[in-house]
Structure formats: structure tokens, C-alpha cells
Amino acid sequence: MARWTRRRTRLGTEADRATFRTLHTASLASPALRQGLTAASAEKAVRHLHALLGTPAVALTDTTAVLAWDGIGSHHAAQSGALAARAVAAGTTVLGDADDLPCEAAACLVRAAISSPLVVDDTVVGTLTVLAPQLTGRLVRATDEVAVWVSGQLELAELDASRNRLVEAEVRALRAQISPHFIYNSLGAIASFVRTDPDRARELLLEFADFTRYSFRRHGEFTTLAEELRSIERYLLLEQARFGDRLAVRLRIAPEVLPVTVPFLCLQPLVENAVRHGLAGSSRPVTTVTIVARDLDQVCLVEIEDDGAGEDPERIARVLRGEPVPDAGPGTGAGSGEGAHPSVGLGNVDARLRATYGDEAGLVVETAPGAGTKVTVRLPKFTPGVHA
């Protein structure tokens, strides 16, 4: 038993331990590199790359200058920058010897350099430059391998940036759907109360200001369900002021789900769709919009339902598949906001939910002509990287 215990407590072979140290050191450089290649990120990452390669010095450059240096021989920075410029121009690894790195310091260990390009989307964005006493085939291969790994991290950074730009574009598209007609009609409804009910006019004007402030805010990809529902309540108050008794609203919200983090403007377009298309083609004297938020253990289930004219199921399916769908007129569209193209509302929200939580979080739409529409959203309560 004692011998078995000793065997179990060993940390593997020396090769195993070396592999672990290499992976650990690389992981320390990764967070900085995932921010892109900047002077600040290079400064954070270069010391870990220096430790990884074990040479006298390591530098990270962009296409024009040295961004960060770690190790001895910083008086070779200008020479290293010139070598890096050659690597950028050639798009391949460039080797430098004592002639490229002249130095009067007899004790200086920097007598050779390897500059390997960093490539993102087939474009050279900088170099990893390694300085050493001499060139060896092993060091050249190691430098190239580390440069490929750094390039991979920078590509992931670019993907993150592209994703953020896409999300911002999608949110701008949703904001653009806050139709001028809705704004004019809301202000018109408020104006109608100025003389007959000044207190209500003042209340509605404040609600309108808060609604537009939330909808056009410029920061934050995520919000809380409580904030999203509060904005929806403001929207519904303004629509009830406009439509009067023709629009009824029912809310059933479990308090436990209010802190859940959700993508910004992920529910409001669905409610706007329910109001616009629920009222537009319905023969009912009163259209009821019902919003339910339930606590289902690890999931928050949100249902938005109207008892209006309903929609063509195949048309909705095409919208959710991202196919172009011509606007079929009032009562049959699937968009959000008056006059909006149908594919921008439901399709936009569905795509953002899937991108955030996975395909299982896509919209579920139940509808048929004359049967109203019900949209169900499943929102995980906890998702890594998702926070308000």
C-alpha cells in the first residue's frame, strides 16, 4: 500500500512536467493576446512568451515598430524593428546575424535574431522577434510554432471584435425599427391629454422619455429581465393611451426571474410585434397581449401571446430561417415596429438568442391565421460570459 501511494503522488515524468509548464505559461499569455495586438496587450503578453522560449530577449512588434520588449539587450530594439519590418514585407520568417545586430558591448548575449510574422486573416499584423546568442534550427522552429500560436490567439481576438460589431449592428437595426409613426402617435396621444387630463399627460411624457432613453442607450450588450420588462411596460402604457380600450394587457411575472441577464432588446421587439399585428388584422373589439415569465429551475421561460389575427406558419418559418419574406400587409407581418420589414424583428432576436445561448434558445412561434400568435423564449439563468 505504501509503494502504491508513492507511485500515485509522483507528478509524472520530466517530459510531462515540462509539457505542463509550457501549457501553463502559454495560458498566461492568452488573455492579453485575446485583446488584440496593441502596446498594452503586447506588454502583458511578452514576458510570458519570453519565459516560454527561454531566450535572452523577446519582442512583439506591429508592422511599423516594437510594441513591447522583455529581456536584456534593449539597445537592439531599433535593429530588431528593422528586422521585423523585413519579415512583414516578406511575409515569412527572417533571420538576423551579428551583421544585422552590431553591438560594441562585448558581454552582450544578443548576436542573432529570428523575426516570425504574425498573421490574422491572411494579413501580416506584426512579428514575434526572438533574440539569442546564436541561431539554431530548433530555436527557429520553436519561434515559428509560437508565432503560429500567437497568430491564432489574435485571430480569436478579431473574431470576438467582429462578433461585438455584429451585435452592435443588430441592436442598431432594432433601434431603427422604433418607427417614427410610433413616436408621432405616442406624442399625439400624450398631446390629447394635455387639456383634458394634464396629470396623465405628464405621466405619459415621462414614460415616453424613459422608454426612448432605454431603447437608445449606447452601452451594454446585456441587461436584466427586470429592466427589459420595465421598458416593455412603458411601451404598453403608451400604446394603451393611443388605442384605449382596444388593447388589454396581462402580465404574470415570477419575481425570482427578474435578476436574470438577457440580451438587450431581446423581448421588446416581440411585444411590439404582438401589439402591432395583434391589433392590425383582428376583428375582436379588444386585443389582449399576455406576457408570462416563469421560473423553471435553471431556465427562465418567457411567453408573449396575443389573441389577434395570427400569422401564416410557413411565413414565420421562413423568417426564422433567415429567408427574405415580402411584407404581406397588416396582420400578417412578422417584424417589429410599424412599417418594419418582417425579417428584422423575429429573425434578429432569434439569431441573437442562438448566438448567445445556443440553438436550444431559439424562438418557438405558435400561430395560425385567426388563432393569434404565441412566442416562447427559453433563457438560461446562468451562462458563462453573459452578465449585465
N, C-alpha and C positions, 0 to 999 in steps of 0.2 A: 504493500500500500504506500509506503514511504517513497519507494522508487517511482511509482506511478505518479505521485503528487509532484515530484521534482520534474518529471517529464512534462507534466501539464503546465507548470509555471514558467517554462522556457518561452521566450518571445520569438521563436522561430530561428531560422538561420541568419547569418550576417547578411546574406542577399535579401532575405525577407525584410530585415530591419532597414536596409538601405532603400528598398523599394518604398517602404512606409514613409521614411524621411523625405524621399523625393516627392511623393504624392502630397504629403503634408505641406511641404514648402510651396509646391505649385498651388495648392488650395489657398494659401495665404495671399498669393499674388492675384488670384482670380477676382475677388470683389472689386479691386481697384480697376483692373482691366475691363470689367463689365461696365464701367462708367464711360468707356471710350478712351481714345488716346489724346490726353491733354497733359499740360505740365503738372497739374495736381495729381492726376491718376498715375502718371509715369513716376512721379516722386515716391508715391506709396508702393508701387509695384517693383521698382528697380532693385531695391535692397533684397527682396525675396528671390528675384531672378539671379542676382549676384550670388546669393547663398546656394541656389540650385546648381549653378555652373561651376562655382568654386575657383574662379579665375581672379587675378589681381583687381580687375575692374570690369564693370558692365555699364553700358549707356543705352538709353532709349531715345530715339530721335523721331521727329516728324519728317516731312520731305525737305525741310529747309534748315533745321537747327537741332542741337542737342536739347532735349527736354529735361532729362534727369541723368545724373551720374552717381554711381556708387562704387567706392573703392579708391585705390591710390591713383596717382598719375593724372590728376585733373588738368595738368598743364598740357595734356594731349587732346583736350576737348576740341579745339579748333581743327586739328588734324583728323580726329575721328569724325567730325562733322563733314569734312571734305570727302572722307572715305564713304560715309553714309550716302552722301549726295551721288556718288558714283553708283552705289548699289541701287538707289532709287531710279536713276536714269537707265541703268541696265536691266532692272527688274530681276536681278539674280544676285547670288552671294558674291561679294568682292573680298579678296584677301589683301592685307597690307603687311609689309615687312618693315625693317629698320629704315629703309629709304623713305617710306611714307610717314614714318613716325620719328623723325630726327630728334635727338634729345642729348643735352650736354651733361645730364646727371648720370654719373657712372653707376650709381646704385639703383637706378630706376629699373623696375622689372618689366616695364611695358616696352616690348620690342616688336610685337606683332599684333595684328587686329583682324577680326572677322566681322564683316557687316552683312547681315542677312535681312532681306526685305520682309516687311510685314504687309500682308495682302488682305484686303477686305473687298469682297465682290469684284475680284479681278483687277483691283486698283491698288497700287503700292501707296500706303499711307505713312510709312515710316520704316525704321530699321531697328533691329536688335544688334548692337555692336559690342563685341566681346574683345577685351584687351588682355594679352598674355605674354609670357616671356618668349614663346616660340609657337609656331604653327604645327599642329599635328592633325592627322586625318580624323582621329577620334574627337578632337575638340571641334573641328569643322562640322562633323556630323551632329554632335550634340547641340551646337549653336543653331544649325538648321532645324533640328527637331523642336527645340524650344521656341524658335521663331514661328514655326507652324502652329504650335500650341497657343502662343500669344495671339497669332492671327485669328485662331478660332474663337478666343475669348472676345476679341474686338468685333468679330462678326456677330457674336451673340449680343454685344452691346448695340450694334447697329440694328439688329432685329428688334431689340427692346425699344430703341428710339423710333423705329418705323411703326411698331405697334402703338406707341403713345401718340404718334402723329395721326395714325388711322383712327384711334379712339377720339382724339380731338376733332377730327374731320366729321366723324359720325355725330358727335354731340353738336357741332355747328349745324349739321344737316337737320337735327331735331329742333334746334332753336329756330332755324329758318322756317319751320312749319308752324310756329306761333303766328298764325295768319294775321295780316293787317285787318282782315274782316273781324276776327275775334277781338282785336284791340279796339277797333272802331265801335263794334257792337257793345263791348263792355263799357266803354266810356259813354256811349249813348244811353245805356241802361242806367248808369250812375247819374247822368245829367237829368234823366226823367224824374229822379227822386229829389233833386236839389230843392225844389219848391214845396213838393208835397210831403217829403219826409227827409229833412236835412240830416238828421242823425244817421239814418240808414245810408244816405249818400256818402257821408263822411266815412262810415264804417267800410262801405264797399270800395271807396277810393284807397283806403289804407290796405285793404286786402289785395287790390289790384297792384299797388306799389310793391307789396311783399312778394306777390306771385311773380312779377317781372324781375324783381331783384334775384330771386332764387333761380329762375329759368335762365337768366343771362349771366350768372356768376362765372368767373373765369378760372377758378381753381378747384382742384379735386376731381379725380375720376370717379370716386365713390362717395356715397352719403349714407345716412341711416334710413331705415324704413320709416321712422317717425318723421324725419324731415321731408321725405318724398310724399308721405301721406298728408302732411300738413299743407304742402303746396297743392296737392290734389284737392283738398278741402277748399282752399281759396279759389281754385279754378271752378269748382262746382258751385260755390256761393255766387260767383259772378254769372255763371250760366243760368242759375235759378232766378237771379234778378232779371235776366233777359227773357227767359221762357216762362217764368211764373209757374202756374200750377201744371203746366205740361210736362215738367221734369221733376221726378221724385228721386230721392237718393237714400239708399240704405247702407250703413256702414256697420260691420261686425269685425272688430279688430281685437285680437288677443294681446293683452298688454305685454306678454312675455316676448313677443317678436319685435317690438318697437326698436330695440337697440341693434337689430340685425343690419349688417352692412350690405348695401345694394349698389349696383352701378347707377350713377347719376342719370336722371331722366329715363329710367327703365320702365316705370309704371305709368307715368303721366301721359305719354302718347297713347297707351292702351285705353285709358279713361276718356281722353279726348275723342278717340275713335268710337267708343261706346256711345258717347253723348251725340256726336255729330250724325253717325249712321243709325243710331237707335231712334233719333227723332225724325231724320230726314224722310224715311220711307214708311213710317209707321202710321197705321190708321187708328191707333189707340188714342184716346183723349189724354192719357197720361203714360209717359215712358218712364220706366223705373230702371235706374242704374244701381246695381248692388256690388259692393266691394267687401270681400271677406278675406281676412288674414288669419291663418290658423297655425298653431304650434304643433308640429308633428315630430317630436323628438329632435333629430339632427337637422330637420328641414323646416323651413317656413313656407307654407302653401298659400299663395295669393290667388284669388279668383275674382275676375272682373266680368260682370254679366249685365246684359241689357235685354229687355223683352221687346225690342223693336223689330224692324223688318227682316233682320237676318241677312246672310250673305250666301253666295254660291260657294260650296265647299271646295270645288276644284279650283276656283279662282284664288281662294285663300291658300291652297296648297301650292299653287304656282308662285304666289308672293313669297311664301316661306322658303321655297327652293331658289329664290333669287332671280326668277324669270321675269322679264318685262311684262306688265299687265296694263292694258289701256284702261283708263278711268271709265267705268260704266255708268257714271252718274250717281245722284243722291241715292242713298240706301243700299248701294252695292259696293262701295269702295272699301279699301282695307287700309287706308292711310291714316294720318293723324293731322288734324288741323284742316280748316276749311280750304278747299282748293288744292290740297297737297296730293302729290302722286301717291297711289296706294302702296307702292312697294317700299316707300321710305319709312313709314311708321312701323308696321308689324315686322317687316323684313329687317329693319335696322335694329330693333330691340331684340329680335330673335338671334341675330348674328352676334350681338354684343354679349348676350347671356351665354351663348355657346362658347364664345371665345374666353369668357371669364371662368365658367364653371364646368365646361364640357358639354357634350351633346345631350346628356340626360337632362340638362336645364333648359332646353329649348321650349318655345311656346307650344302649348296644346290648345287648339282652337276647335270648339264645337259650335257648329252653325248650320243653318239651312234657311232657304227663303221662307219668310213668315214665322220663323221659330226663334228669332233672337240670336244673340251671339254670346258665348262664354269663353273667356280666355283664362287659362290656368298657367301660373308661373311657379316653379319649384326653386326656392332659393336656399342653398345650404347655409346653415348658421355660421359655420366656421370654414374658411378656405384660406390656405397659406397665401400670403401676399395681398390679400383683399382686406383692406381696412379703411375706414372713413378718415 
